[in-house]
């Protein structure tokens, strides 16, 4: 089948130049063959549409037929005059519409038929691509040029040559349509291997990546030339579509550094020059700005950043005198007279704010002024008619849409200036604090955070502790913009305004005055509880989840109390898009509550202790209820339960049997666990004002067992994200020192589930977290009866780790992290092996002595390679690794000596001496 398609395409390719036999026909009217490099192209626009070659007035078809008969008779009488009537014969053989789109002169009577053949061949190629776009990518090298795209060559028939040089507009449009189909679909993945390499070597073989890189370069050259020089509006629309797809498919990080910059500069030059077509001027301008937005949304480029920084450093007063990308976007975004162009310019500004955040402080004044102008002039009522009824009057809809876009630009700009990098969540630190896994910490990429470039975790923490930026801008926004947009009549505008609070940082929030802090909190609470539109409540819950993660928020019982009530109400919302962020905020609040409880005895009275015990019970019941929801909500509910399980205190296991135990510290011991408040009672609570005389009760049976049962249920019914969160939650549960795991009936089931996930899960991240959870108990006693199974299970997984297939390609990057975490966990349990009297386990370790010896030797050799670089920090980590290995080896020596395996014991003693 592949050979048939290839031969078919090769045959069709021959017809791309069918009928184009003379030199002048291969030339493009606007093309200069000497201009081959798009970096040096100058904009040469013509304000005239292509003209027809004959200047005679229009004649109706019935007149033309009569004249044709007369001309035929004259031609028969005087054959020498036939050449003088070639142009007239064109009108005889076809209708006026066939040649109304002609770009060049027609010199023979068969030109129309030749063009139809070329168009048909191109359409066939397009149909083949649409039938099987994935396999058709193998035909790219045959259909697209790899060099000299601006040089017309008769025997080099490609789609780009047809697009550039064909004298018939219909053929050029067909080529553009075929190119857009080829660039769409699976091409995005296919072209990621493309790489441009400058090489002077000539040979018969070229790697696919290099060939694709050359094709992309030629496509950029040809398309950018057409954007600068094309004068037909119909064709320009398709060219902009091709460029949009080309930008999304091109891996610019593997291409020449100036390529993306040239794309942006070419688009900006065309936008500044404008378009001469009155009917399509706005549409083409919008298409050009949309392409510019796509180019600015590509991964940040150093060249582009330097260009915008140089423009911004000159100041906007000087920028008025000369054109620039940033100034041009600000100018077009303020054009309320043309809403479509204004909206697209705002989208482009948002892309600049996201990808080049360091530049936003310079243009904050202009952006703030534009937003305030929109809020003043575009604050309109929301239309009550449907979109069909509103089709004739788009002023209201456009005003609402533009205000929303302006607020999103303001939001992105505030995030960029204040250094927002995502939710401040330190909950994962405890599980990565081992010498073998400390170098496997992966920085999370938050899509809602601006792209600041590569920075270390330490640099990020330092910036958060230093004097924060963005305080003045946030204060101005709260005073100047928020009072207008938070209570806007449009739900779309209110949603965008509340979303702004989800981008505030803790350093900025707690540097604001108390009045402004109260304004933020009260606005979020009001939107979450009282707004009737689900999207607004969803945005409010998301922002609450962000603010509740701030470290100082956990020190404020009043703020936490208000947030708990607002979020709990939304977890019962019938709309799933509200429950998802509400459950996420619930999990974050539970984590913040843990930090608050750590210092609880020194801060609160006995009455407050009872109130907080009731809140903990409320949060637990809410999270348990959400574990029966969908997977996206279930994963957050499990995380919330894990955070609660980590700090709820027990003084003994007697609480499992409902025996009251006195305790002076804050704890949810059995004699302090109360019945859940009813919904009517909850309505009386606002900000921690629960009645302190609420009676204690023991009627709520075994809520700890209910939590564990929820974990087990979620592992079997949830997706991979739910399973990962279950492992994380069990790690938190094991960290609770007041729970005696060896006495819990559910402990063997929990350990068994973790071993099962570690052995059989196809997701490496789940296996990593399961291994980390198994390493949390500090003593062999904490593992209870499951300790022998855990040791044997970990050894089995480690022994067979190299033979495990990587079924999911995305998991390959986690393989090293899994091996390191598994190494750390196995060393931990082996160091505890000497403390057990379980003889079958010791017999197993004797049986596996040979493997363990080789494994320890491999660890020691890799340890020497890893600690080769000098430095105090690397030496410290290396010493910690040696200590872990030595403890495990010494424990095994005790086991082997106890089993009278002196030969094996001597081998491990020798190994231990070499390690130390």
N, C-alpha and C positions, 0 to 999 in steps of 0.2 A: 504493500500500500504506500509506503514511504517513497519508493522509487517511482511509482505511478504519479504521485503528487509532484515530485521534483521534476519529472519529465514534462508534466502538464504545465507547470509554472514556467519552465524553460521555454516551452513552445509559446505560451501566452506572452512572455517577455519580448519575443521577437516582433509582436504586433504593436508594442508601445510606440514604435517609430514608423508604423505603416503609413506610407504615403508621404513621409517627410524625407524627400530625396535630395532637395536642393539646400545649399548652405544657408541662404537667408531665412528659410523656414525654421531652422534650428536655433535661431537667435531670439532672445527675449527682448522686447522693446525697451524695457527699463534696465536691462542688465549690462554691466560693463565687466567683461571677462577678467580684467586686470584686478578687480577688487575681490580678492579671494579670502582675505583675513577679515573676519567680522569685527576684530578689535579696532581696525582703522576705517571702518565704514562710516561714511558721512550721510546724513539724511538728505535725500534728494526726492522730495515729494512733488508730484505734479497735481495741479488743482483741476485738471480736466479729465473727464472720463474718456476711455478709448473711443476714437471716432471711426465711423464707417468710412470705407475707402471711396464710395461714390457719393457725391454731393447733390444728386438729383432729388427732387421732392418725392414724398411718399406717393406711390401709385397703388390703388386697390388691385387685388388679384385678378379681377375680370378684365381690367385694362391691360395688365401685364400679359395675359394670355393672348389678347388681340395683337399687342405689339410683338409678341414672340413669333406669331405666324408671319407677320410682315417681315421681321428680321430673317426668318428662315428662307422666305422667298427671295429676299435680297441677297442672302448668302449664296443661294443656289445660282443666281444670275452672276454674282461677282465674288468668286471664292477668295480673291486676294484681300477682300475687306473683312474676312472672318476674324482676323486677329483684333480688329478694332471693336468687336462686339463681345469679347469674352466676358466682360463684367455684366453685360446684359443677359447673357445666357445663364448666369448664376441665378438670376431672378426667375428664369423659366423653369429650371430644374428643381427648385425647392421653394418653400414658403419663406416669407421674410423672417420668421422666428428662428429658422435654422442658422441665420447669419447675423442676427441682431447682437449676438454675443461674441462676435469675431474680434480678436485682438490684433491681427495682422492682415496683410493683403492676401487675397486669394488669387492664385495664378492659373488654376486650371479648373475645369468644370467638375472634376471628380473630388474636389476637396471635401465636400460634405460627406460623401460616402466613406472616404478615408478616415475622417474624424470619428464617424460612427463605429468603425472597426476598432480604432484605438480605445474608445470609451468602453466598448463591449469587452475587450480584453482586460481592461482595468477592473471592470465590474466583476468579471469572473474571478480575478485574483481576490477581490474583496469577499466574494461569496465563499471561496475556499477558506479564507481566514476565519470567517464567521462560523463555518461548519465545524472546525476543530482548531480553535485559536492556540491551544497549548502546543500541539505538534507542528503547527504552521510556523512557529518561531525558528525552525531549522531552515526556512527559506529566506530568512532575513538577508543573509550575505549575498543572495542572488538578486534580490529586489531593491536593495538600498546601497548607496555608494560608500566607499571607504576612503576616497580621496578626490580632490578637485571637483567638488560638487558644483561650483559656479562656472566650470568650464564645459561648454556644450560639446558633446562628442556623439557623432552619428551612431557608432556601433556600441555605445555603452547605455543600453536602455534600462533605466531604473524609474521607480515611481517619483523620486525627487527630480529627475530630468524632465519627466512629463509635467510635473508641477511648475517647474521653472521655465521651460522652453517651448512647450506645446503652443502653437498659435491659436488654438481654439479654447475658449473659456470653459466649455463643457468638459473637455478632456482634462483640463487643469483642476476643475472642481471634482471630477471623478477621482483623480489622483489624490487630492486632499482628503476626500472621504475614505478612500482605501487606507491611507496612512493613519487616519484617526482610529479606524477599526483595528489596525495592526498594533497601535500604541496602547490600546485599551485591553482590559482583561488580565490574563496571567503575565503580561509583559513586565509588570512591576517587579515580580519575583525573578523573572528570567534575566532582566538587565542588571540585577544587583551584582553579577559577577563581572560586569564590564569594567575595564581598566585601561586607561590611556597611557601608553609608553612611547616616548620618542626614541626611535631607533633608526639607524642608517642602514641596517642590514636588510638585504633583499633575499628572499628565499621563497620556496614553494609552500612552506608550512607556516601558518600563523595560529597562535592559540586563540580559542574562542573568545576569551576575555579581552584580548588585544583587538580582535576583529570587531567585537561589539563596541569597544571604546572608540575605534576609528569611525564606526557608523554613527555613534552618538555625536561625535564632534562635527561630522559633515551635516547631520540633521540640524544641529544648532546653527551652523553657518548658513545653510539654505533658508531655514525658517526665519531667522533674524533678518536676513537680507529681504525676504518677502515682506516682513512686517514694516520695514523701513521704506520700501519702494513700491509695494503693490498699490494700485489705484482702484481696484474693483472691490466694492463693499461686500458682495456675496462671497468672494474668495477669501477676503480678509477675516470674515467670521470663522471660516473653517481653519484658517491658519492659526488664529488665536486658540482655537480648540486643540489643535495639534501641539502647540507650544505648552498649553496647560498640562496635557498628558505627558509630554516630553519632560517637563520639569519634575513631575511626580515620579517618573520612572528612572531618572538619571541619578546614579550614585556620585554626587559631586565631590565627595571626599576622595574618590579614586580617579578623579579627572583633573585637568590643569586648574590651578588655583584661581586663575582669572576668568574661567568660563562662567561661573555664576555671576561674577561682577559684570561681565559683558552683557549677560542677559538682562540684568537690572538696568544697566545704563541704556541699552537699546530700547527697552520698554519705556523708560522715563523720557527719553528723547522723543519717542513717538507720541507719548501722552502730552508733552509740552507743545509739540508741533500741531497736534489736533488732527482732525479728519475733515476733508472738504465736502463730505456728503451730508447734506442737511437732513435727509430722511433718517439715516442710520448713524448720525454723529454720536448721539448719546449711547446707543448700543455698542458701538465700537470702542468708545471711551471706557465704558464699563468693562468690556471684555479685556481691554489692555490693562486696566487697574487690577482686575481679577488675576491675570497672569502675574502681575507684579506682586500681588499678595502671596501667590503660590511660591514665587521665587524667594520672597522674604521669609517664608515659613520653613524653608529648607534648613537643615542643620546649620548653625551659625558658621559663617566664613570669616576668616581673619581679614581678607581683602575688603569684604563688604563692610565689616565693622570699622576698619580704618577710614574707608571712604565716608561713611555717615558721621564718624567722629570728627573728621576734618571739616565736614560741612557744618556740624553743630558748633564747633569751636570758633568759627568765624562770626557767629552771632546771627540772629534772624534779621537784624537790620541790614547787614551786608548780604544775607542770603536772598533778600528781595531783588537785589541787582543781578544775581546770577542764579540760574536754575539749579536745583538739587533735589534728591529723592525725598528727603524728610520735609523740606520746605514745600515741595510740590504736593505731598500728601496732606499736609496741614492746610494748604490753600484750598485744595479740592474738598476736603472734609468740611470746610466752613461754607460750602456753596449750597445753601438751603433752597436756592432756586431750582436746583436739579437734584432731587432726592436720590435717584439711582446712583449717580456718580458720588454723591456725598456718602452714601451707605458703603459703597465699595472702598472709598478712601479710608473710612473708619476701620474697616476690616483690615486693610493694609497696615494702618497705624498700630492696631492690636498685635499684628504679627511682629512688627518691629519691637514693640514693648516686650513681647515674650522672648524673642531670640536675641535681642541686644539690650538687655536691661540696664547696662552701665550707662547708656546714652539718655535715659529717660529723665534724669534729674535736670538736664539742660533744657528740655522742652516741656517741663511740667507746667509752666505758666501759660503757654499757648494751649495745651490740652485742657487745662482747667477752665480757661476762658471760653473755649469752644463748647465744652459741656454745659457751662452755665448759660451760654447763649441759647443752646438747644432747649434747656429746661425753661427758659424764659419765653421762648417763641413757639415751642412745639408741644407744650403741655396742653393736651386736648382730651376730650372725652373719648372713651372707648366706644367704637361703633356697636350698636345693638343689632344691626342687620347682618345677614350672612354674607360670605365673601362673594356670592353670586349677585346679591342685591347691591353690594358695595362696589361692583365692578366699574360703574361709571364715575364713582367719586373715590379716588385713592388718596386724598389728602390726609385723612385721619389715620389710615393704616400706615402710610409712609411715615407720618410724624411719630407714631408709636414705635415703629421699627427703628427709626433713626435714633431716638432717645435711648432705646435699649442698647443699640450698638455703641453709642457714645459712653454710656455707663460701663459697658464691658471694657472699653479702652481705658477709662478711668481706673477700673478695677485692676487691669493688667499693669498699668503704670504704677499704681500704689504698691502692688506686690513687688515690682521690679525695684522701686526706690527703697522700700523697707526691708528688702532681703528675704522675702518669703521663700522657704524651701520645703514646704510641706508640713504636715502635722508633727508636732514635737512629741514623739513617743519613745520614751526610754525603756519600754517594757522588755525588749529583746536582749538587753545588755547582759543579764545574768546567765543566759544560756550560751553565750559566746566567750565567756571569761575563762577560757582554758588555753594553755600554751599551744596546743595543737590546732585549735580552731580560731585563734585570735587573728590570724592573717587571712581568714576566709570571710570576713565581714564584707558584705556587698552593700554599696550605697544604693538606696532606693531612688528610682527615677519617678518623680511625681509630675504627672502631666499638667497639673494646674499651677505648678511652680515655674517661674521663668528659668531660662537656660543660662546659668552663670558660668558654665564651663567646668572643667575638672578641678575639684578642690578636695582636699583630704577632710576626714571627719574632724580632726583636731582644729583645722582652720575654720570650719563651720561653727564649732562650739565657741571658739574664740570670738568670732564676729558677733555671736549672740550675747556674749558677756560684755562686749565693749559698748560704747555709747551708740545707741541705735540711730539709724537714719530713717527718714520718713515721718518723723513726729510732726513737723510743721505741715507737711502735706496732708496727713491724716486729720490733724486738727482743723485745717481749712475745709476738708471734705465734710467733716461732721457738722461744722457750723454753716457752711455755704451751700452744700449740695444735698446732704441727707434729709434735712427737714422737708425738701420739696419732693424727692423721689420715693421716700419710704411710704408716703401716704398718697401716692399717685393713683389715679383711677384705673390705670392699666395694670393688670396682673403681671404682664410681661416685664414692665418697668420695675414693679415692686420686687419681683424675683431677682432681677439683675442687681438691684440695690442691696438686698439682703445678702446676696452672694459675695458682695464686696467684703463683708465682715469675716467671711471664711478665709480671707487672705491676709488678715492682720497678724502680726507677730506678737509674742509675749512681751518682748522688750519695748515695742511701741505701745502696746495696750496699757502696761503698768507705768509708763512714763506720762501718759495722758493725765489730765486732772481728774479728780474723782467725779466731777460733774459729767465729763465726757465718757468716763467708764460706765457710769450709771446709765447714760443715754444708750450706749451700745448694748448693755445687758437688757435693759427694759425694752428696747426695740426688738431684740431677738425673741424675748419671752412673749411680747405682744403678737409678733408675727406667727410664732409657733402655736399659740393658743387660740387666737381670735380671727386670723385671716381665713376666709372661706375658700380660697383657691389652693388646691393641693400643691402646686408648684412652689408657691410662696412658703407654705409650711415645710415643704421638703428642704428648701434652701435654708430656712431658719434652723432646722434640726442639724443640717450639715455645719453651719456656722457655730452652733452650740457645741458640737463635737470637737471643733477646732479650739475654741476658747477654753473648754473644759480640760484640755490637755496641758494648759499652761501650768507651770510648777506653782506659781503663786495663787492660782485659782484654787488649788487643793487646800490652801490655808484659809480660805473664806467659806465658812459654813453657810453663810447667807446666799452666796452665789451658787454654790453646789445645790443647796436646797431648792432654789428657784429652777435651776436647770433640770433637776430630777423630776419635778412635777410636770414641767413642760414636755419633756421627752417621753415620760410615761404615758401621757395622754395620747401622743402621736404614735406610740407603738400599737395602739388599738385602732388606728385609723383604717377605714376600709380600703383605702388606696395603697397599693403595694409600693408605689414610688415614694410615698411618705414614710412607710414603715422601714424601708431599707436605710435611709439616713438616720432615722430615729433609733434603730437598733445599733447602728454604728456609733452614734453619740452616747447611747446607753453603755456600751462597752468602754468607751473612753472615760465616762464619768466614774465607772466602777474602778478603773485604774487610778484616777485622781483621788478617789475616796480612800484607796489604800494608803496613799501618801499622807492624807489627812489623819487617818486612824493611827499612824505610827506615833504621832505626838499628841494623841487624844487625851490621855490622863492629865497632862499638865495644862490643858486648855479648857476642859469642859466640866460642868457640874454633873451630879448624878441624874438630874432631870434631863439634861441634854444627852447623857449617855443612853437613856431610854428612848429618846426621840430618834437618835441615830440608829439604835438597834432596830427600830421600826422601819426606818428608811432602808436598812440593809435587807430586811425581810421583804420589803416592797420590791426592791430591785431584783432580789432572787426570784420571787414569784413571777415578775415580769419577764425575766430572762428565760425561766423555765417554760413559760407560755410560748415565747417566740421560738423555742427549739422545735416546735411543731409546724412552723411556717416554712416557706420556700428556702432553697439553699442559700441565697444571698443574705437572707435575714437570719437563717439558722447559724451561719458561720459567725456572725456578730454576736448572736446570743450565746454561743459556746464560749467565745472570747470573754464576754461579760461574766459568765459563770466562773471561768478560770481566774479572772481578776478577783472576784469575790472569794473564791475558795482559798486564795493565797493569804488573805489577811484576817478572815474570820477565826477567832481564837477559841481553843478548847483547852481546858485544864486537865482533862483525862478522857478516856474513851467511854466513861460512864454516861456521857450525854447521849450516846447512841441508844442507850436504854432508858432515856428520859429521866435520868436521875439528876436533880438539881445539884450544881456545884458552885460554891461561892467563889467569887473572883472580884478583886477590886479594880482590875483593869477593864478597859473597853473590850467586850467580847460578846459574841452571840451564843453564850452558853445556854444550856437548855432551860434554866430557870429564868432567862431573860428573853427567850424567843416568844413573841406574841402572835396572837391571831392577826392575820392581815387586815388592815383597815378596809372598810367597805368603800365603794366608789363615792358615796355621799360624804363619808368622812374625809376622803382625799380632797374633795372640793374645798374643804375648810382650811386646807394646808396651802400656804403660799410663802415659800422662803423659810422653811424650817419651823413653822409655827404649829406643829402637831401638839395636841394636848398631852402634856407630860404625865397625866394621870391615867393614860391608856393602860388597861390591866395587862399584866403578864399572864401568859397561859402556856400550857404544855400540850394543847390539843393538836398543833401542827406536827404530824408524825414524820420524823426522819427526813428532813429536807436535804441533809447531806447525801443520803442514799438516793434521793430523787435527782440530785445533781449528777451523781455518778451514773445513774441509770440513763439520764439524758445524754451523757457523753457516749455511753455504749450504743445507744440507739442511733445517735447521729453518725457514728462511725460506719454503721451498716447501711444507713439510708442516705447519707449526704454525699456530695461530690468531693473532689480532691481538696478544695479550699476548706470545706467543713472538716475533713479528716485532718488536715494540717492544724487547724485551730483546736481540734480535740487533743492532739498531741501537745500543743502549746498549753492548753488548759490543764492537762494532767501534770505537766511540769510545774505549773503554779501550785497545783494541789499538793504535790510531793514536797514543795518548799515550805509548806505550813508545818512548822515544828510541833504544833500542838495536836496534830493528828498522828496517832500511833498506827502506822500502816500494817504492822504485823498482826494487829488485832482486828482488822477490818475484813469482813467476809467477802467484800467485793474486790479486795486487792489482787488476788490471783487472776481474776477475770481481766482487770485493767492491765496488769503486766503481760498477760497473754495476748491482748489486743495489740499492745505496742510491739511485741515480738513478731506478731503476724504481719503488721504493717511494715516493719523493718525488713522482713524476709521477702514478702510477696508483692508489695506495692510497686507499681510501674513508675510512680512519680518520685524522683530522687529527693525533692524537697520534703516530702512526707517522711521518707526514710531517714533523712537527716534529723528532722525534729523528733521522730520516734527514738532514735539513738540518743539524742540529747536528753529526752525525758527519762530514759532508763539510767542515765548517769547522775540523776539528781539525788536519790537517797544516799545518805552519807555512810551508813553502816550496813553490814550484811544482815543485821537483825531487822532493818527497815524493809528489806525485800521479803522477809518472812519465808514461807515455804516455796516461794517462787525463785529463790536465789539460784539453786542448781540449774533450773531450766533457763534462766537468763544467761548464765555463764556459758552453757552449752549452745544456746541459740546464737549468742554473739560470736562465739568461736566459729560456728558453722557458717554464718554470714561472711565473716572475714576470710575464711578459707576459700569460699566460693565467689568472692567479690569479683575477681578477675574474669570469671566465666559468665557473669551476668550480662545478658544482651541489653543494649540501650535501645529500647523499642521506640522511644520518643526522642527525636533529634534535639529538641529544646532542653532535654535533661542532661545532655552530654556535658555542658559547662558546670554542672553540679557534681560531677562524678568525683573530682578531687576533694571537694568539700565533704562529700559523704565518706570517703575513705578516711579523712582526717578526724571527722566526728566519731566514726566507728572505732578508730584507733584509740581516741581519748576515752571512750566509754568502756572498751574492752580492758584497757590498762587499769581503769578505775575498779572494775569488778574483780579483776585478777588480783589486785592488791588487797582485796577483802577475802580472798579464797581461803587463806590460812586461818581465818576466824571461824570457819564453819566445821562442824563435825560430820558432815554428810559424806559418808564413805563412797557412795556411787559417784559423786562429783569428783572426789580425789582420784578415783580409778579412771575417770574420764580424762582428767588432766595428765595422768601418767601415760595414757594411751596417745594423747595428742602432744607429748613432749617434743617429738621430732619437729612437728610443724611449728610449735611455739618457739623452739630454739632458732629455727630459720627466720621466723617472723621478727624476733628480737634482733637478730643480726642485721636484717634488712632495715629495721628502724634505726639502729645505731649508725649504719652507713649513711642513710638518708639524713640523719641528724648532723653528721659531719659536713655534708654538702650544704645543708640549709644554714648552718651557722658560720659558713665561710666568710661572709662580709663582716668586717669589724664594726664595732659600735657597742655602746653600753646597753642599749635596748635589746639588740639581737643577742648579746651574751646573756642577758637576764632571761630571755625567753628560752634560749638553749639550755641554760641551767635548770629551769623549771621542767623542761621536757626530760632531761636526764634524771631528775628527781622522780618523776612519774614512772619512768621506765625502771629505775632502780627499785622502787617500792614494789612494783609488780613482780620483778624477778626475785626479790627477797621473799615475797609471799609464796611464790612457787617453790623456792628452795625449802621452805618450812614444810610445805605439803609433801615434797618428794622425800625429805628426810623422815617425815612421819610415816611414810609408806615403805621405808627402808630401800628406797631407790637411790643408792649412794652414787652410782655411776652417773645417773641423770643429774643428781644434785651437784656433783663436781663440775659438770659441763656448765650449769647455770651459775655456779660460783665464779668460774672463770669468765663467763660472760659479764657478770656483775662487776668484776674487778676491771674489765676493759672499759665498761661504761663510766664508772666512777673515776 
